[in-house]
């Protein structure tokens, strides 16, 4: 796999970037900003449309997302509102949703675009209908700011992270809490992303970690300590084989989650990197930062290799490869990374533990990694 390449740079925002979203059908990316505006850029060589600026919020816009059809944009703001924008409107025609008692940190459409989730500093997650702009219900249980809330791929669960140091799972139908993962120490989850299979959730934490939880076993599955600053956003590649993270340390990092190791560390932003997102097919990803800039990168992820898990003829070979390459010296439970192959950074060394307990934990983690890999391959068959 080749190193990702910077393809486009966009400017025009007067405040830091807080959220990014790719249009589902065309080469277009939208960004939300601390300057209370939204900007939309086209990056197709065949499209010379000028950038669009949408204004309507009265305070910082904290998140943004295209609807599955691409006809609408949803945004959330520090002004305590959610807005739905008509994408075809050059001037940014929008309607607002009011109901939260604090800044709204995140928005997320369901798979058919008929409903939207919002997470707020008022400690609640709310569910709304898009067409009638009607409040349906709240998901309660957090006792501090809710940073992000997302639908599971099958739409049956909702996951959320909060300053109360928990990752919670809710039943979408009943609104009841299913499970709570509690973060040890002082760190808390700032962002989350569901694996495309729905079996895992990745979070980025304030104490510089990227973690993956298996929601079938309800256990921590992988943990990375590659960043030197808070992790602001995480995003899975559509293939499910790679994970992106961005951090206040100024880096975008890519992880191969099948091999459980970082593969690239990318720089370019002059300040903190605050947002990251893959395009729907994964051929591009975008990053945004406190430097007010939006970058679009070519991921250079080989579509044939990322789709190989779906091919039964290749699956058996990959299963053998996974068995043969499970090097027991690579990692232990607490720190998956023994050696980074980052092209722009010094190698990141794992802490070598010789105690019997650490050895058992390391072996257990390898068994879990192999089980996860085989399960994913069989599911993609």
C-alpha positions in Angstrom: 0.0 0.0 0.0 1.4 3.4 -1.0 1.5 6.4 1.3 -1.6 8.6 1.1 -1.1 11.7 -1.0 -2.5 15.2 -0.5 -4.7 16.0 -3.5 -6.5 19.2 -2.6 -6.3 22.1 -0.1 -9.2 24.3 0.6 -9.4 27.6 2.6 -12.0 30.2 3.2 -13.1 29.4 6.8 -12.2 32.0 9.4 -12.2 29.6 12.3 -11.0 26.1 13.1 -12.6 23.1 11.4 -14.9 21.1 13.7 -16.5 18.5 11.3 -16.3 17.1 7.8 -18.7 15.1 5.6 -18.4 13.8 2.0 -21.3 14.0 -0.4 -22.5 10.3 -0.9 -22.6 10.6 -4.7 -20.3 13.3 -6.0 -16.8 14.7 -5.2 -17.9 17.3 -2.7 -16.9 17.9 0.9 -18.5 20.0 3.5 -16.9 21.5 6.6 -18.3 23.0 9.8 -16.4 25.7 11.6 -15.9 27.7 14.8 -16.6 30.8 12.8 -20.4 29.8 12.8 -20.4 29.0 9.1 -20.4 25.9 6.8 -18.5 25.7 3.6 -18.9 23.2 0.7 -16.2 22.5 -1.9 -16.2 20.5 -5.1 -13.0 18.6 -5.9 -13.9 17.0 -9.2 -11.8 18.2 -12.2 -15.0 18.2 -14.2 -16.8 20.5 -11.8 -15.8 24.2 -11.6 -18.5 25.3 -9.2 -17.4 27.8 -6.6 -17.3 27.1 -3.0 -20.5 27.7 -1.1 -20.9 29.3 2.3 -23.9 28.6 4.5 -24.7 31.0 7.3 -27.5 30.7 9.9 -26.1 29.6 13.2 -25.3 32.3 15.7 -22.4 30.5 17.3 -19.7 27.9 16.5 -20.9 25.0 14.3 -19.6 21.8 16.0 -20.6 19.0 13.5 -21.9 18.4 10.1 -23.2 15.4 8.0 -24.8 14.8 4.6 -28.0 12.8 4.4 -27.8 9.4 2.7 -29.4 10.9 -0.4 -27.0 13.9 -0.5 -30.0 16.3 -0.7 -29.6 17.6 2.8 -26.9 18.7 5.3 -27.4 18.5 9.1 -25.4 20.7 11.4 -25.2 21.2 15.1 -24.0 24.2 17.0 -23.0 25.8 20.2 -26.1 28.0 19.8 -28.0 24.9 21.0 -29.8 24.2 17.7 -29.6 21.7 14.9 -30.1 22.9 11.3 -31.2 21.0 8.2 -29.9 22.6 5.0 -31.1 22.1 1.4 -27.9 21.4 -0.5 -29.3 22.7 -3.8 -29.9 26.1 -2.3 -26.9 28.3 -3.1 -27.8 30.7 -0.3 -28.2 28.0 2.2 -31.9 27.6 3.0 -32.4 25.9 6.3 -34.7 25.1 9.1 -33.8 24.7 12.8 -34.6 22.2 15.6 -34.7 23.5 19.1 -34.9 21.4 22.3 -31.4 21.0 23.8 -30.4 23.1 26.8 -26.7 23.2 25.9 -24.4 23.2 22.9 -25.1 20.4 20.4 -21.9 18.5 19.8 -22.8 16.0 17.1 -25.5 15.0 14.5 -26.0 11.7 12.8 -28.6 10.6 10.1 -30.1 7.2 10.2 -29.6 5.0 7.1 -32.7 6.2 5.2 -32.3 9.9 6.2 -35.7 10.0 8.0 -34.3 10.5 11.5 -31.5 12.3 13.1 -29.6 11.9 16.4 -28.1 14.8 18.4 -25.7 14.8 21.3 -25.4 17.7 23.7 -23.7 19.3 26.7 -27.0 19.0 28.4 -26.1 15.4 29.0 -28.7 14.0 26.6 -29.0 12.4 23.2 -32.2 13.2 21.3 -33.9 11.6 18.4 -35.8 13.6 15.8 -37.8 13.1 12.6 -36.3 15.1 9.7 -39.4 15.7 7.6 -41.7 16.9 10.3 -38.9 18.3 12.6 -40.5 16.5 15.5 -38.8 15.4 18.7 -39.3 11.6 19.3 -37.4 10.8 22.5 -34.3 11.2 24.6 -31.6 8.7 25.5 -30.5 9.4 29.1 -27.8 8.0 31.3 -24.7 10.2 31.0 -23.9 12.6 33.8 -21.7 14.9 31.9 -21.4 16.4 28.4 -22.1 14.0 25.6 -19.4 14.4 22.9 -20.8 12.2 20.2 -23.6 9.8 19.4 -23.9 7.4 16.4 -26.2 4.8 14.9 -24.9 1.3 14.6 -24.8 0.0 11.0 -27.9 -2.1 11.5 -29.7 0.8 13.2 -30.6 -1.2 16.3 -28.2 0.5 18.7 -26.9 3.9 19.5 -23.4 4.5 20.9 -22.3 7.6 22.7 -19.2 8.9 24.5 -19.1 11.5 27.2 -17.0 13.5 29.6 -18.2 11.2 32.3 -15.6 8.7 30.9 -18.1 6.2 29.5 -18.9 4.7 26.2 -22.6 3.7 26.3 -24.8 1.5 24.1 -28.5 2.1 23.9 -31.4 0.1 22.4 -32.7 2.4 19.6 -36.3 1.0 20.0 -36.7 1.1 23.8 -34.2 3.8 24.6 -32.8 1.7 27.4 -29.1 1.5 28.2 -27.6 -1.9 27.1 -24.1 -1.6 28.3 -21.5 1.0 29.6 -17.8 0.8 29.1 -16.1 2.9 31.7 -12.7 4.5 30.9 -10.1 4.2 33.7 -8.0 7.2 34.8 -8.7 10.7 33.8 -9.2 10.3 30.0 -12.6 10.4 28.4 -13.9 9.6 24.9 -14.1 12.5 22.5 -15.3 10.8 19.4 -16.4 7.4 18.1 -16.9 5.4 14.9 -18.7 2.1 14.3 -16.8 -0.6 12.4 -18.8 -1.3 9.1 -19.6 -4.8 10.3 -21.1 -3.4 13.5 -19.0 -5.7 15.7 -16.6 -3.0 17.0 -16.5 0.6 18.1 -13.4 2.8 17.9 -13.1 5.8 20.2 -10.5 8.6 20.5 -9.7 9.8 24.0 -8.6 12.9 25.7 -5.6 11.0 27.1 -4.1 10.4 23.7 -5.4 6.9 23.0 -7.3 5.1 20.2 -9.3 2.2 21.5 -11.4 -0.5 19.9 -14.2 -2.3 21.8 -15.7 -5.5 20.7 -19.5 -5.2 21.4 -20.1 -8.9 21.1 -17.8 -9.8 24.0 -18.1 -6.3 25.6 -14.4 -6.1 26.0 -11.5 -3.9 25.0 -10.1 -5.4 21.8 -7.2 -3.1 20.7 -5.5 0.0 22.2 -3.1 2.3 20.5 -0.8 5.0 22.1 0.6 6.5 18.9 -0.5 10.1 19.5 1.1 12.6 21.8 -2.0 14.8 22.1 -5.8 14.3 22.6 -7.5 12.3 19.8 -10.1 14.4 18.2 -11.7 12.2 15.6 -11.6 8.6 14.3 -13.0 7.0 11.1 -13.1 3.5 9.7 -12.4 2.8 6.0 -15.5 1.3 4.3 -13.6 -2.0 3.9 -13.2 -2.2 7.7 -9.5 -3.0 7.4 -8.1 0.5 8.2 -8.8 3.2 10.8 -7.9 6.9 10.7 -7.4 9.1 13.7 -6.4 12.8 14.1 -5.0 14.6 17.1 -4.0 17.8 18.7 -0.4 16.7 18.1 -0.9 17.7 14.5 -0.8 14.2 13.0 -3.3 12.1 11.0 -2.5 8.4 11.6 -3.7 5.3 9.8 -3.9 1.9 11.4 -4.1 -1.5 9.9 -6.6 -3.1 12.4 -6.2 -6.6 11.0 -2.4 -6.6 11.8 -3.1 -4.3 14.8 -0.4 -1.7 13.9 0.0 1.9 12.7 1.0 2.2 9.1 1.3 5.9 8.3 1.6 9.2 10.2 0.8 12.3 8.0 1.5 15.9 8.6 0.5 19.1 6.7 -1.7 21.0 9.1 0.1 23.8 10.9 -1.9 23.3 14.1 -4.1 20.7 15.8 -6.0 18.3 13.5 -9.6 18.4 14.6 -11.6 16.4 12.1 -11.2 13.4 9.8 -13.5 11.5 7.5 -13.3 8.9 4.7 -15.3 9.3 1.5 -18.1 6.8 1.0 -16.0 4.4 -1.2 -12.8 5.1 0.7 -10.7 6.3 -2.2 -10.3 9.7 -0.4 -10.3 11.1 3.1 -10.4 14.6 4.4 -8.8 16.3 7.3 -9.5 19.7 8.9 -7.6 21.6 11.5 -7.3 24.6 13.9 -5.4 26.3 11.0 -8.8 26.7 9.3 -7.7 24.5 6.4 -9.4 21.5 4.8 -7.3 18.9 3.0 -8.5 16.1 0.8 -6.1 13.1 0.5 -6.0 10.2 -1.9 -6.0 7.2 0.5 -4.2 4.9 -2.0 -5.8 1.9 -0.3 -5.9 -0.8 -2.9 -9.5 -1.6 -3.7 -8.6 -5.2 -4.6 -6.9 -5.8 -1.3 -9.5 -4.1 0.8 -12.3 -6.0 -1.0 -10.4 -9.3 -0.7 -12.2 -10.3 2.5 -15.4 -10.4 0.5 -13.9 -13.0 -2.0 -14.3 -16.6 -0.8 -11.4 -17.8 -3.1 -9.1 -15.3 -1.4 -10.5 -15.7 2.1 -8.9 -19.1 2.7 -5.5 -17.8 1.7 -6.0 -14.8 4.0 -7.0 -17.1 6.8 -3.7 -19.1 6.4 -1.8 -15.8 6.2 -3.4 -14.5 9.3 -2.5 -17.7 11.2 1.1 -17.7 10.0 1.7 -14.0 10.7 0.5 -13.8 14.2 3.9 -12.9 15.6 3.7 -13.3 19.4 6.3 -10.7 19.8 4.3 -7.9 18.3 2.2 -6.7 21.2 0.5 -7.2 24.5 -3.0 -6.4 25.7 -2.2 -2.9 27.0 -0.2 -1.7 24.0 -0.7 -3.3 20.6 2.1 -1.5 18.9 5.6 -2.9 19.1 6.9 -1.2 16.0 5.5 1.5 13.8 6.2 1.7 10.1 5.4 5.4 10.1 7.4 6.9 7.2 7.8 10.3 8.8 8.3 9.5 12.5 10.7 7.7 14.8 9.8 4.1 15.5 7.3 3.7 18.4 8.5 1.0 20.7 6.3 -1.2 22.8 7.0 -1.8 26.5 8.5 -5.3 26.8 7.0 -7.1 29.8 8.5 -10.4 30.9 6.0 -11.2 33.7 3.9 -14.3 33.4 0.7 -12.2 33.6 1.7 -10.0 30.7 2.7 -13.1 28.7 -0.7 -14.6 29.3 -2.5 -11.4 28.4 -0.4 -11.2 25.2 -1.4 -14.7 24.1 -5.0 -14.0 24.9 -5.0 -10.9 22.8 -3.6 -12.8 19.8 -6.3 -15.4 20.1 -8.9 -12.6 20.2 -7.3 -10.9 17.2 -7.4 -14.1 15.2 -11.0 -14.8 16.2 -12.0 -11.3 15.2 -10.2 -11.6 11.8 -11.8 -15.0 11.0 -15.3 -13.8 12.1 -15.0 -10.7 9.9 -13.8 -12.8 6.9 -16.7 -15.2 7.3 -19.2 -12.4 7.6 -18.0 -10.8 4.4 -18.1 -14.1 2.5 
